[in-house]
Amino acid sequence: MHRTTVKQFMVISFAYAAFSAGLTYFVHPKGAGFMMSMVNTSEGHWVNLWRYMPFICLAVLAAFVLTRAFLDREKMTDMGLAFLGCVLFMWGFSMFKSTMPYVVPYWADPMFMEIDRALHLGHDPWSLIEGLRAPLGTEIVDYIYLKLWAWPAIVGPMFLVVFDGDRARVARFFTLFLFTWIFLGNVLAMTFMSAGPVFYDRLLGTDEFPALMAILASPSETSSLMGIMREWLWVVNMEGYEGVSSGISAFPSLHVGVATLACLYLWERSRLLAPIGLGFLGFILLGSVLSGLHYAVDGYVSIVVVVLAWAVLRRKSAGIAATASDGAKAQIA
C-alpha cells in the first residue's frame, strides 16, 4: 500500500547515510576510526539505550500476531523496509551531527542565552519552571524524554506504514519526518552551532549558569539516565574520547521538533488523541529546558518550523486531492 513512499524513504536514507559517512571520513579528526566506533562501540550508556530497540520491535511484532488484521505480507514487507531505512538514517544522522562542530565551531550560545532572557523578562527559563522538577521526578523525565520519545523519533515511519492506510497522510508524515531530522537537526543546527546551558560555562569558561549547574550536580540528577547522558555527551564530544554519540547541538531542539510531529499526527488521526499529543509535546518542551540541554527558544523555533512545514504540506495535499476530484468529475461529465 505504501511501497512507493517506503522505497523513496529507503533511497533517501541510503543517500543521507552515504553523504554523512563521506563528511565524517574527510572532516572528522578520527575519520574512519570514528565511523567504525559507531558500529563497534561497547560503551555501556549507549548500548543500554539501543537495547530498547529490539523490545520495541518485538512489541510491534506481538501486535501483529495478536491482531490478525495486520498479518499482511505487504504490510510486513513495508515495515521491514521502513525499519531498515530508519537504521540507515539514524546511523547517518549520528555521524553527521558528531561531525558538525568540525565544520562550524560553537558560536551562538551567548546569543541564545540573551534571547531567552529577553523573551522571559530577564529570567532564565529553567528558573521559572524549576518548581516542577521535584513533582515530575527524574525517573518520569528519563522515561518520557529519552525512552518514550524514541518510539516516534526512531521507528515512527515503521508504525505509519502498518497502522495507517491513508497514503497521502503517510507520505506527508514521512516527508515531515525527514524534514524535521535533516532541516532542524542538521541545517539549522549547523548554522547556529550551540551547546546549550548545561555546557555553556564549561565551553566558554564563564559562570552564567551556576545555580542550574548546582542543581544538575545533585546525586539524584547525576545518577539519572539524563545525567549520565549529559556527561557522556561532554566526554565523547569535547574530550576526544572515542565512542558512539549523536553529538552536541542545542538549537533548535530536535526532541521538541519530533514531539511536535507526533502531536500533529495524533491531531490528524483523531481530535480525541490531540490532548495526548499536546501533553507529550508540553512535557518534552519542559524536559528540554529542565535538563539544561536546551534554551527555551530552541523548542519554540522547532514548534513553529514544524507546524509551518506541516501546514504547507497539508495545503499542498489538499490541493492535489481537489484537482484529482475535479478531474474525475470532468471525466464523468
KOLDO-134817 format. One record per residue (C-alpha): residue number from 1; residue in one letter; y, z, x. Coordinates in pm, 1 decimal. Layout:
BEGIN
+-----+------+----------+----------+----------+
| pos | code |        y |        z |        x |
+-----+------+----------+----------+----------+
| NUM |    a |        Y |        Z |        X |
...
+-----+------+----------+----------+----------+
This chain:
BEGIN
+-----+------+----------+----------+----------+
| pos | code |        y |        z |        x |
+-----+------+----------+----------+----------+
|   1 |    m |      0.0 |      0.0 |      0.0 |
|   2 |    h |    237.4 |     87.8 |    282.4 |
|   3 |    r |     72.4 |   -115.7 |    556.3 |
|   4 |    t |    383.3 |   -323.5 |    639.5 |
|   5 |    t |    600.6 |    -11.4 |    676.4 |
|   6 |    v |    336.5 |    165.6 |    885.1 |
|   7 |    k |    291.1 |   -134.3 |   1115.2 |
|   8 |    q |    666.1 |   -156.1 |   1169.5 |
|   9 |    f |    669.3 |    215.9 |   1245.6 |
|  10 |    m |    389.5 |    171.4 |   1499.4 |
|  11 |    v |    570.8 |   -115.1 |   1672.3 |
|  12 |    i |    897.7 |     77.2 |   1690.1 |
|  13 |    s |    721.1 |    392.6 |   1813.6 |
|  14 |    f |    540.8 |    198.0 |   2086.4 |
|  15 |    a |    859.9 |     21.7 |   2195.1 |
|  16 |    y |   1053.4 |    350.6 |   2192.6 |
|  17 |    a |    784.2 |    529.0 |   2395.2 |
|  18 |    a |    776.7 |    242.8 |   2646.9 |
|  19 |    f |   1155.5 |    246.8 |   2681.4 |
|  20 |    s |   1154.9 |    626.7 |   2722.1 |
|  21 |    a |    883.6 |    602.9 |   2987.2 |
|  22 |    g |   1084.9 |    343.9 |   3179.5 |
|  23 |    l |   1400.7 |    554.6 |   3156.6 |
|  24 |    t |   1214.7 |    862.2 |   3277.3 |
|  25 |    y |   1046.6 |    674.3 |   3561.3 |
|  26 |    f |   1371.1 |    534.9 |   3700.5 |
|  27 |    v |   1616.9 |    814.4 |   3615.2 |
|  28 |    h |   1434.7 |   1148.7 |   3608.0 |
|  29 |    p |   1414.7 |   1304.4 |   3959.4 |
|  30 |    k |   1040.6 |   1359.4 |   3921.9 |
|  31 |    g |    978.1 |   1021.4 |   3765.4 |
|  32 |    a |    607.1 |    950.7 |   3723.9 |
|  33 |    g |    521.9 |   1311.2 |   3809.7 |
|  34 |    f |    719.6 |   1436.0 |   3511.9 |
|  35 |    m |    557.4 |   1176.1 |   3288.1 |
|  36 |    m |    213.0 |   1299.6 |   3390.6 |
|  37 |    s |    315.2 |   1658.1 |   3325.7 |
|  38 |    m |    394.6 |   1555.5 |   2969.0 |
|  39 |    v |     26.2 |   1480.5 |   2924.8 |
|  40 |    n |   -148.5 |   1727.3 |   3156.2 |
|  41 |    t |     59.2 |   2042.5 |   3128.4 |
|  42 |    s |   -128.8 |   2366.4 |   3075.7 |
|  43 |    e |    171.1 |   2592.7 |   3023.9 |
|  44 |    g |     91.6 |   2844.4 |   2754.5 |
|  45 |    h |    401.2 |   2823.2 |   2537.8 |
|  46 |    w |    398.7 |   2453.0 |   2464.8 |
|  47 |    v |     21.0 |   2442.2 |   2441.5 |
|  48 |    n |     41.0 |   2713.8 |   2176.4 |
|  49 |    l |    298.1 |   2514.2 |   1983.2 |
|  50 |    w |     93.9 |   2194.8 |   1993.9 |
|  51 |    r |   -222.1 |   2380.1 |   1894.7 |
|  52 |    y |    -85.0 |   2390.1 |   1543.9 |
|  53 |    m |   -110.7 |   2012.5 |   1513.7 |
|  54 |    p |   -491.5 |   1996.1 |   1473.1 |
|  55 |    f |   -469.6 |   2259.4 |   1199.2 |
|  56 |    i |   -204.4 |   2055.2 |   1022.9 |
|  57 |    c |   -427.0 |   1750.8 |   1037.1 |
|  58 |    l |   -728.8 |   1947.8 |    915.0 |
|  59 |    a |   -525.1 |   2081.3 |    623.5 |
|  60 |    v |   -429.3 |   1727.2 |    525.2 |
|  61 |    l |   -788.1 |   1605.8 |    553.4 |
|  62 |    a |   -904.4 |   1902.0 |    344.1 |
|  63 |    a |   -657.4 |   1798.0 |     75.4 |
|  64 |    f |   -809.0 |   1450.7 |     76.6 |
|  65 |    v |  -1161.4 |   1590.4 |     41.1 |
|  66 |    l |  -1070.5 |   1835.3 |   -234.1 |
|  67 |    t |   -858.3 |   1583.7 |   -422.9 |
|  68 |    r |  -1084.3 |   1286.9 |   -489.9 |
|  69 |    a |   -792.9 |   1066.0 |   -594.5 |
|  70 |    f |   -682.3 |   1046.9 |   -231.1 |
|  71 |    l |  -1017.1 |    931.1 |    -96.3 |
|  72 |    d |   -891.7 |    580.5 |    -48.9 |
|  73 |    r |   -978.0 |    374.7 |    259.5 |
|  74 |    e |   -638.7 |    203.5 |    270.4 |
|  75 |    k |   -453.1 |    533.8 |    249.9 |
|  76 |    m |   -674.4 |    691.2 |    514.0 |
|  77 |    t |   -612.1 |    397.6 |    745.5 |
|  78 |    d |   -237.7 |    412.4 |    683.4 |
|  79 |    m |   -245.3 |    784.9 |    750.6 |
|  80 |    g |   -427.1 |    736.0 |   1081.5 |
|  81 |    l |   -186.7 |    465.6 |   1195.4 |
|  82 |    a |    113.6 |    675.4 |   1090.9 |
|  83 |    f |    -24.3 |    972.4 |   1284.7 |
|  84 |    l |    -70.6 |    761.6 |   1597.6 |
|  85 |    g |    284.0 |    636.2 |   1554.5 |
|  86 |    c |    408.2 |    995.0 |   1532.4 |
|  87 |    v |    222.4 |   1092.5 |   1850.1 |
|  88 |    l |    366.2 |    796.6 |   2041.8 |
|  89 |    f |    713.5 |    859.1 |   1907.5 |
|  90 |    m |    716.8 |   1233.0 |   1988.6 |
|  91 |    w |    587.0 |   1169.9 |   2339.6 |
|  92 |    g |    865.2 |    917.3 |   2392.5 |
|  93 |    f |   1127.5 |   1145.7 |   2242.4 |
|  94 |    s |   1032.9 |   1438.3 |   2464.3 |
|  95 |    m |   1062.3 |   1220.5 |   2775.8 |
|  96 |    f |   1391.0 |   1067.0 |   2661.8 |
|  97 |    k |   1552.9 |   1398.7 |   2576.8 |
|  98 |    s |   1441.8 |   1560.4 |   2901.3 |
|  99 |    t |   1596.8 |   1272.9 |   3095.3 |
| 100 |    m |   1932.4 |   1269.6 |   2913.3 |
| 101 |    p |   2107.3 |   1526.4 |   3139.6 |
| 102 |    y |   2039.7 |   1298.2 |   3435.6 |
| 103 |    v |   2218.6 |   1015.4 |   3256.9 |
| 104 |    v |   2513.1 |   1214.6 |   3117.6 |
| 105 |    p |   2586.9 |   1565.5 |   3251.5 |
| 106 |    y |   2666.5 |   1855.8 |   3022.4 |
| 107 |    w |   3035.0 |   1844.2 |   2939.5 |
| 108 |    a |   3100.7 |   1910.4 |   2569.7 |
| 109 |    d |   3022.6 |   2282.0 |   2527.8 |
| 110 |    p |   3382.5 |   2406.2 |   2563.7 |
| 111 |    m |   3493.7 |   2151.5 |   2304.1 |
| 112 |    f |   3230.7 |   2253.8 |   2050.1 |
| 113 |    m |   3296.5 |   2622.8 |   2109.0 |
| 114 |    e |   3664.7 |   2567.6 |   2027.5 |
| 115 |    i |   3582.1 |   2352.1 |   1723.9 |
| 116 |    d |   3350.5 |   2624.1 |   1593.3 |
| 117 |    r |   3618.4 |   2889.6 |   1632.4 |
| 118 |    a |   3882.7 |   2669.2 |   1472.3 |
| 119 |    l |   3658.8 |   2594.4 |   1172.8 |
| 120 |    h |   3575.7 |   2963.0 |   1126.4 |
| 121 |    l |   3927.5 |   3104.7 |   1164.8 |
| 122 |    g |   3889.8 |   3225.9 |   1521.2 |
| 123 |    h |   3539.9 |   3369.5 |   1482.1 |
| 124 |    d |   3215.9 |   3260.9 |   1643.5 |
| 125 |    p |   2992.8 |   3154.4 |   1350.7 |
| 126 |    w |   2697.4 |   3362.7 |   1467.8 |
| 127 |    s |   2907.2 |   3679.9 |   1437.5 |
| 128 |    l |   2984.3 |   3604.7 |   1072.2 |
| 129 |    i |   2615.2 |   3592.5 |    976.8 |
| 130 |    e |   2478.6 |   3848.0 |   1224.1 |
| 131 |    g |   2412.1 |   4087.1 |    936.9 |
| 132 |    l |   2135.5 |   3852.8 |    819.2 |
| 133 |    r |   1934.7 |   3881.8 |   1141.6 |
| 134 |    a |   1761.8 |   4210.7 |   1056.2 |
| 135 |    p |   1677.9 |   4124.5 |    691.3 |
| 136 |    l |   1535.3 |   3786.3 |    792.8 |
| 137 |    g |   1333.2 |   3925.7 |   1080.4 |
| 138 |    t |   1219.2 |   3742.5 |   1393.3 |
| 139 |    e |    874.4 |   3660.4 |   1254.3 |
| 140 |    i |   1016.3 |   3481.8 |    949.7 |
| 141 |    v |   1263.5 |   3289.2 |   1166.4 |
| 142 |    d |    985.5 |   3192.7 |   1406.7 |
| 143 |    y |    761.6 |   3075.1 |   1124.5 |
| 144 |    i |   1013.4 |   2868.5 |    928.3 |
| 145 |    y |   1232.8 |   2739.1 |   1212.1 |
| 146 |    l |    953.0 |   2645.9 |   1450.3 |
| 147 |    k |    623.4 |   2623.0 |   1262.3 |
| 148 |    l |    705.2 |   2518.4 |    906.3 |
| 149 |    w |    974.8 |   2279.1 |   1030.7 |
| 150 |    a |    713.3 |   2098.9 |   1241.1 |
| 151 |    w |    538.4 |   1961.9 |    931.2 |
| 152 |    p |    813.4 |   1727.1 |    810.6 |
| 153 |    a |    952.2 |   1683.0 |   1162.6 |
| 154 |    i |    638.8 |   1572.3 |   1343.5 |
| 155 |    v |    398.8 |   1440.3 |   1080.5 |
| 156 |    g |    632.7 |   1364.9 |    791.0 |
| 157 |    p |    552.5 |    990.4 |    791.9 |
| 158 |    m |    181.4 |   1068.4 |    761.1 |
| 159 |    f |    239.8 |   1260.1 |    438.6 |
| 160 |    l |    463.4 |    988.5 |    296.0 |
| 161 |    v |    204.3 |    710.9 |    315.0 |
| 162 |    v |    -58.6 |    925.4 |    145.5 |
| 163 |    f |    125.3 |   1118.6 |   -123.2 |
| 164 |    d |    399.6 |    874.6 |   -226.2 |
| 165 |    g |    322.6 |    544.2 |   -396.3 |
| 166 |    d |    684.2 |    426.6 |   -413.9 |
| 167 |    r |    708.4 |    156.8 |   -146.1 |
| 168 |    a |   1086.1 |    139.0 |   -143.0 |
| 169 |    r |   1126.3 |    514.1 |   -109.1 |
| 170 |    v |    863.4 |    540.8 |    163.8 |
| 171 |    a |   1021.9 |    256.4 |    360.9 |
| 172 |    r |   1364.5 |    419.1 |    319.8 |
| 173 |    f |   1249.0 |    755.9 |    448.5 |
| 174 |    f |   1059.3 |    601.4 |    738.8 |
| 175 |    t |   1389.8 |    440.0 |    837.0 |
| 176 |    l |   1574.9 |    769.9 |    793.6 |
| 177 |    f |   1310.1 |    949.4 |    999.4 |
| 178 |    l |   1360.5 |    713.0 |   1291.4 |
| 179 |    f |   1738.7 |    716.4 |   1246.1 |
| 180 |    t |   1752.1 |   1095.8 |   1249.0 |
| 181 |    w |   1547.0 |   1136.4 |   1564.2 |
| 182 |    i |   1697.9 |    848.1 |   1760.7 |
| 183 |    f |   2062.0 |    844.6 |   1648.3 |
| 184 |    l |   2109.0 |   1219.7 |   1623.8 |
| 185 |    g |   1859.4 |   1329.0 |   1887.6 |
| 186 |    n |   1934.1 |   1060.9 |   2148.6 |
| 187 |    v |   2250.1 |    859.2 |   2087.7 |
| 188 |    l |   2488.0 |   1131.2 |   1967.5 |
| 189 |    a |   2320.3 |   1398.8 |   2177.5 |
| 190 |    m |   2356.9 |   1199.7 |   2499.8 |
| 191 |    t |   2713.9 |   1100.1 |   2415.9 |
| 192 |    f |   2817.1 |   1462.1 |   2361.7 |
| 193 |    m |   2589.2 |   1645.0 |   2602.4 |
| 194 |    s |   2598.1 |   2017.4 |   2531.4 |
| 195 |    a |   2362.0 |   2308.3 |   2590.5 |
| 196 |    g |   2453.7 |   2549.6 |   2311.2 |
| 197 |    p |   2589.7 |   2907.2 |   2302.2 |
| 198 |    v |   2271.8 |   3064.6 |   2440.7 |
| 199 |    f |   2301.9 |   2862.4 |   2763.1 |
| 200 |    y |   2681.9 |   2836.8 |   2774.3 |
| 201 |    d |   2756.1 |   3121.7 |   3016.1 |
| 202 |    r |   2459.3 |   3054.2 |   3244.3 |
| 203 |    l |   2550.1 |   2686.7 |   3262.7 |
| 204 |    l |   2925.0 |   2725.1 |   3315.3 |
| 205 |    g |   2935.1 |   3063.5 |   3491.1 |
| 206 |    t |   3160.0 |   3213.5 |   3221.2 |
| 207 |    d |   3148.0 |   3513.0 |   2987.3 |
| 208 |    e |   3225.1 |   3364.1 |   2645.6 |
| 209 |    f |   2923.1 |   3497.7 |   2453.6 |
| 210 |    p |   2845.3 |   3847.1 |   2590.9 |
| 211 |    a |   2778.2 |   4004.5 |   2250.2 |
| 212 |    l |   2541.9 |   3726.0 |   2143.3 |
| 213 |    m |   2356.0 |   3738.6 |   2473.1 |
| 214 |    a |   2318.7 |   4115.8 |   2446.7 |
| 215 |    i |   2155.2 |   4075.4 |   2105.3 |
| 216 |    l |   1926.4 |   3796.3 |   2224.4 |
| 217 |    a |   1822.0 |   4011.0 |   2522.2 |
| 218 |    s |   1675.2 |   4280.5 |   2294.0 |
| 219 |    p |   1295.4 |   4330.7 |   2316.1 |
| 220 |    s |   1235.6 |   4201.7 |   1963.5 |
| 221 |    e |   1418.4 |   3879.6 |   2045.9 |
| 222 |    t |   1277.4 |   3813.7 |   2392.3 |
| 223 |    s |    919.9 |   3871.9 |   2277.2 |
| 224 |    s |    952.7 |   3640.4 |   1975.6 |
| 225 |    l |    837.7 |   3280.0 |   1984.6 |
| 226 |    m |   1202.2 |   3174.0 |   1961.2 |
| 227 |    g |   1291.9 |   3396.2 |   2257.2 |
| 228 |    i |   1005.6 |   3260.2 |   2464.2 |
| 229 |    m |   1111.9 |   2905.7 |   2379.2 |
| 230 |    r |   1473.2 |   2967.2 |   2480.8 |
| 231 |    e |   1373.5 |   3099.9 |   2822.0 |
| 232 |    w |   1113.7 |   2827.8 |   2869.6 |
| 233 |    l |   1370.7 |   2557.2 |   2796.6 |
| 234 |    w |   1603.6 |   2701.7 |   3058.4 |
| 235 |    v |   1334.0 |   2735.8 |   3324.9 |
| 236 |    v |   1195.4 |   2386.3 |   3273.5 |
| 237 |    n |   1524.7 |   2202.1 |   3238.7 |
| 238 |    m |   1760.4 |   2394.8 |   3464.7 |
| 239 |    e |   1546.0 |   2540.4 |   3741.8 |
| 240 |    g |   1336.6 |   2233.9 |   3822.6 |
| 241 |    y |   1009.3 |   2381.2 |   3702.1 |
| 242 |    e |    767.2 |   2108.5 |   3601.8 |
| 243 |    g |    626.0 |   2121.1 |   3253.3 |
| 244 |    v |    648.5 |   1980.1 |   2906.0 |
| 245 |    s |    985.9 |   2019.7 |   2739.8 |
| 246 |    s |   1183.6 |   1846.4 |   2471.4 |
| 247 |    g |   1497.0 |   1900.5 |   2676.7 |
| 248 |    i |   1814.4 |   2093.1 |   2605.6 |
| 249 |    s |   2086.7 |   1948.4 |   2386.4 |
| 250 |    a |   2282.3 |   2127.2 |   2116.0 |
| 251 |    f |   2498.4 |   1868.7 |   1940.9 |
| 252 |    p |   2400.6 |   1754.1 |   1686.9 |
| 253 |    s |   2124.5 |   1976.1 |   1551.1 |
| 254 |    l |   1803.5 |   1780.0 |   1513.0 |
| 255 |    h |   1646.8 |   2074.9 |   1332.8 |
| 256 |    v |   1918.1 |   2060.7 |   1068.1 |
| 257 |    g |   1900.3 |   1681.2 |   1055.7 |
| 258 |    v |   1527.8 |   1685.5 |    979.6 |
| 259 |    a |   1574.8 |   1967.7 |    726.7 |
| 260 |    t |   1842.1 |   1755.1 |    555.5 |
| 261 |    l |   1599.0 |   1463.8 |    547.2 |
| 262 |    a |   1331.0 |   1684.0 |    388.6 |
| 263 |    c |   1582.9 |   1818.3 |    137.5 |
| 264 |    l |   1688.7 |   1468.7 |     31.6 |
| 265 |    y |   1328.1 |   1357.9 |     -8.0 |
| 266 |    l |   1240.3 |   1656.3 |   -227.2 |
| 267 |    w |   1553.6 |   1591.5 |   -433.4 |
| 268 |    e |   1448.5 |   1229.0 |   -487.8 |
| 269 |    r |   1093.0 |   1323.8 |   -583.9 |
| 270 |    s |   1191.0 |   1587.5 |   -839.7 |
| 271 |    r |   1500.2 |   1785.0 |   -932.8 |
| 272 |    l |   1266.7 |   2083.9 |   -964.3 |
| 273 |    l |   1193.3 |   2055.4 |   -590.6 |
| 274 |    a |   1562.2 |   2032.8 |   -499.3 |
| 275 |    p |   1615.6 |   2413.1 |   -476.4 |
| 276 |    i |   1324.3 |   2437.7 |   -232.6 |
| 277 |    g |   1479.2 |   2166.8 |    -16.4 |
| 278 |    l |   1822.0 |   2328.3 |    -27.6 |
| 279 |    g |   1674.3 |   2667.2 |     58.6 |
| 280 |    f |   1486.8 |   2519.1 |    352.5 |
| 281 |    l |   1799.0 |   2340.6 |    476.1 |
| 282 |    g |   2011.4 |   2654.0 |    439.6 |
| 283 |    f |   1759.8 |   2863.1 |    631.9 |
| 284 |    i |   1732.6 |   2611.0 |    915.2 |
| 285 |    l |   2113.1 |   2593.8 |    940.4 |
| 286 |    l |   2136.2 |   2973.8 |    959.2 |
| 287 |    g |   1849.3 |   2990.7 |   1206.9 |
| 288 |    s |   2006.3 |   2729.9 |   1433.6 |
| 289 |    v |   2315.8 |   2948.9 |   1467.9 |
| 290 |    l |   2147.0 |   3291.4 |   1482.3 |
| 291 |    s |   1909.8 |   3165.9 |   1752.5 |
| 292 |    g |   2205.9 |   3076.2 |   1973.5 |
| 293 |    l |   2065.3 |   2728.5 |   2024.0 |
| 294 |    h |   2341.2 |   2558.3 |   1827.4 |
| 295 |    y |   2705.8 |   2572.1 |   1736.7 |
| 296 |    a |   2762.2 |   2563.1 |   1361.2 |
| 297 |    v |   2933.5 |   2225.5 |   1393.1 |
| 298 |    d |   2605.2 |   2085.3 |   1528.0 |
| 299 |    g |   2446.7 |   2143.9 |   1189.3 |
| 300 |    y |   2748.8 |   2039.3 |    984.3 |
| 301 |    v |   2764.4 |   1699.8 |   1154.7 |
| 302 |    s |   2389.1 |   1647.5 |   1119.3 |
| 303 |    i |   2407.2 |   1708.8 |    745.0 |
| 304 |    v |   2699.7 |   1469.7 |    698.3 |
| 305 |    v |   2546.8 |   1190.9 |    909.8 |
| 306 |    v |   2201.8 |   1206.2 |    748.2 |
| 307 |    v |   2342.8 |   1223.3 |    394.8 |
| 308 |    l |   2568.5 |    924.6 |    461.6 |
| 309 |    a |   2279.2 |    724.0 |    607.7 |
| 310 |    w |   2063.2 |    814.5 |    307.0 |
| 311 |    a |   2340.2 |    710.6 |     64.1 |
| 312 |    v |   2380.4 |    372.9 |    236.8 |
| 313 |    l |   2005.5 |    301.6 |    234.7 |
| 314 |    r |   1966.7 |    419.7 |   -123.0 |
| 315 |    r |   2251.7 |    195.2 |   -235.5 |
| 316 |    k |   2102.7 |    -97.2 |    -46.4 |
| 317 |    s |   1763.9 |    -31.9 |   -204.4 |
| 318 |    a |   1921.8 |    -18.8 |   -549.9 |
| 319 |    g |   2097.9 |   -349.6 |   -482.4 |
| 320 |    i |   1773.8 |   -516.1 |   -377.2 |
| 321 |    a |   1597.2 |   -385.0 |   -687.1 |
| 322 |    a |   1878.9 |   -511.6 |   -910.9 |
| 323 |    t |   1867.7 |   -855.6 |   -750.1 |
| 324 |    a |   1489.9 |   -874.1 |   -795.4 |
| 325 |    s |   1525.2 |   -771.1 |  -1159.0 |
| 326 |    d |   1791.5 |  -1035.7 |  -1223.6 |
| 327 |    g |   1570.6 |  -1297.2 |  -1060.0 |
| 328 |    a |   1275.8 |  -1200.0 |  -1277.0 |
| 329 |    k |   1490.0 |  -1220.6 |  -1591.3 |
| 330 |    a |   1619.5 |  -1562.9 |  -1488.4 |
| 331 |    q |   1264.7 |  -1691.4 |  -1443.1 |
| 332 |    i |   1166.8 |  -1563.8 |  -1786.4 |
| 333 |    a |   1472.3 |  -1724.2 |  -1941.6 |
+-----+------+----------+----------+----------+
